[in-house]
């Protein structure tokens, strides 16, 4: 989260990691991009590539298939988070 600094009129912006679902394993993987959820949702349509450390290959992905993961204090991604793409489990 970016601080609103000393100006109370400024809004805090949560920045998260852009995630995709690995087409080989179905697990959630980071794309290497960071964005805030609302701006990413409103961004133009694009294709990109992301290296998957699970498969050890580059996956091509479409922005409409990606989501922004804004982690809580400490969370661990599991294969089915979010909404059919994987679940978040609290770290111990």
N, C-alpha and C positions, 0 to 999 in steps of 0.2 A: 504494500500500500504506500502511495506517495503522500507524505505529510502535507497538510494544508498550511504549513509554515506558521508565521505569526499572524497572518491575516485570516480572521474567522469567516470572511466572506468567500474564501476559496473552498472548493469542494475536494474531498479526498478521492483519489482514483485508485481502485484496486487493480493491480496488474497480475495476470496469471500466465500460465504456460499453455500454449496452444497444443492440443492433443489430438491424435488420430487413433483409429483402431487398426492394428496390424492385420492385414488381409490373410496372413498365413496362420496366425495363432489366435486372433481375436482379442489380444491383450491391448490395453491402452498404452500408447507410447508418446513421448514428447517429440514435437517437431523441431525444436530449437528456437521457436519464435515465442515472444512474449507480447501480450496485448491485454487491454481491458475488455471485459465481456461485451459491453454495449457497442463499443467502436468496432470490435471484430465482427459482431453480428450484422452491423450496417456496412461493412466493407464491401468493395467490389468483388465480384466472383473471380477466382483465380485458381490455377493449378500450381502445385509445388512438389518438391521431393523432400523426403526425410529419411535419414539413415536409421534403420531399426537394429538396435543392438541385440535383439532376440534372434532375428533371422540373419543378421549381418548382411543385409542388402538395402538398397534405397527403394522406398515405396513412393509411388506417385500418388498424390492426394488432391482432392477437390475441397475448397474452402467450406462448402456446404456440408461436408462430412466431418468437419473438425469442430472442436469445442474448446472453450477456455476453462482450464482448471485453476480455480483460486483456492489453494489449500487452506484448511483451518490451521490451528496451531501446529499439529504434527499429524500427518495422515500418510497412509501407505496405499498406493494404487493396487487394486486387484483386478483380475481380468474382466470383470463384468461391469465396470463403472464407466460413465453414468448412463442411466436409462437404457439398459441393454448393451452398453458399450463397456461396462466394467462397474465395480463398486469400490467405495472408499472404506477402508477398515482403519480403525484407530491404531496407532502404533503403540506398543507397550514399552 
